[in-house]
């Protein structure tokens, strides 16, 4: 008997980052995965299929990563978020902190996938296999 | 003879020429004189061809000027006769008496005529026998009574001729109020102008001039001061010349001599005597008639005469009193007269009343104490003691603090002397106001004090050295504390001798500029201190003359710290701009780095034979994963993948450090407990991943020295934590790299307060640093670690956080083999108030 795998959505404007992350997480065979190239597209996808966790690039064309998280949280489209950012300027804002995000949820690029998976499992209450 | 000599003292140059010409002519004449004379001359042993005779001028009838200005008189004629007798030419120079004596003493004349004998002169001259006897009377104006002898001359100004024998006579008897004139004529002219009422002039010229100027009735001869005799004199010891002069005059026939006297005495003096004789005869006749006519009248007249005499005497006394009173009141000194027995003030002069602001009556009612500051040693008691001292020990002088009526104080310079006035014993005090001098002296002293303080307390080193030798004359405290040389060990030495020159010609440029321009401004020179440290000093120097000596004043400022700071600031600026650029590009670079890292990771992951998905894919492709694994190991594929990953992480680490420069510090400023921060940093160091790679931090013995566990500073906690961590990491890495390894690696952390700063010292016993490394320790990108181990940014970021971010200071002290000590100083100000709050929380969270 298999429990349904949690759905993870990756939002990043750079296709190769998105692609590599999908490939790496897929190998764990613990998650369902989908991805979007912008915040707008991501919201659209989530509206159709809400996700358990989003990995969000902060610097995005159009709506920023922060705006995406705020919007998604308001509409309860997703429960947990990891920040995946290229620069420190775009670290945790006060608003994101009120949504329950902590420093442990911030991953500065380039980030090691292993570390990220450890945090994902924590957030989703999964046991390491 | 008289003609050329008359010209002589008007036109000396011409006179000399004329005299020489004349002597030549005379000697020619002499050579033609009869043989008898020549033989006599030969017997006389060394006869001169010509002699110069000086005498007084304007001494009629002996020697004086005619209408044409030429000299004439008895002496002129007698010397002419002498010349005829001896065959020796005579140049007769008549000039003012003082000058005549000078000429004689200077050896410019052979004989001096018209000279009186006295003891002084007998020491330098040999005299002939006297040839004329003259009275030297004192003449007084006809209105002056009471002058009958020398003592009655006191208080009068007496006109005398410079160099005259009368001067000695008067001075010997205590008369010093003499006014000297160049000639008798000048004296009589002064008398005519009423400038003089008493004078002493030899009788013959006096009568001559008084008569000539129509003053014979105005002045009378009061008494004869002295009787003098005219001599001729030669330089002491010149007996040959003396004999020659005597014999020459003795040889003049009596008839000729008489004719000369007749000629001159007959024309002036005799007439004068005639006049007086007629006058006396008339008076005598009148007296006889009066006696004859009425004895009664004589008696009455006698009474009248006595009365007049008394009145004259009284008037004279009053005049004398007035004179002294005028002197007393017009002098510039304050004069006090005290009763010697009681110290009571008897009299003061008007100057005293002016200076003190009291009237005479007011002042006489006061005691000295009230006229003084009143504070010992200037009290009434002190004044009485001073007067008593004057009585017992003689004249005293001292400085006195006096007080005016308005209460202001002044300094007087006192001279005290005992005197008997009107039969009473008095203390005479004369004093000058020296307040201004004292104030000027005080100001000078203050100024001196000010400048010496400036010298001593200047934060810059000041060196006073001898300009010629460069030897140090004095240095100030700043010099001693900066260079480490004590004052006593540098005085008398040069900078070179002290070994202060970093290079043999370190000061060459300064000396050259000094020689060329006289001064040097802010020249940077490298000097060595006593402990061997090299320092860049900015020197300004100037040569100055103090008194007769030439000195060099050099002011030096240690620029080492400032230069280091300046360099650091330049670097910081650079880093700030790098930081600014880094912030912009970090994202762009980190994304590709992310792809590189992610790609390498995924590649490694997909070769893992344990991963189910890999097993499935390999089976489908007919690949033996175990074989692939062996191949990858033999071809080191995993190693390459690791290389890619670590390179990507390293690159992103550099970017992250660069970003630290652009972070804002002020935002999270809070009051923090310093000990908590340090404890956290120590804990972090223990679990530091990078550190673990090369060294086990737990092997290092960490010791703490805590002065105040509640010491608080206002700072950004994470930043200070990062700085401390950086320093711990730096120490640990340095000890890890040490060869040979440090046996018992130790880091000592000490915190203390100094003034208003918190001080953190982190000392290790590692290998230490060379001076070069120490100098560059805070320089960005400068590292001694192997490539990839350190970025060379840790210490520069730390330095930047402490200095720029927190207004503190950060220094390093280290020598090879002696470990290193980093010192951080942070301002405490503003933190103290909230210290309690922090400690109450007990918050080392």
Interface residues (C-beta under 8 A of the other chain):
Chain A: X14 X16 X17 X20 X21 X23 X24 X26 X27 X29 X59 X85 X86 X87 X88 X89 X90 X108 X109 X110 X111 X112 X113 X114
Chain B: X583 X586 X587 X588 X589 X590 X591 X593 X594 X595 X596 X597 X598 X599 X601 X602 X605 X606 X611 X612 X613 X614 X648 X649 X652 X656 X659 X663
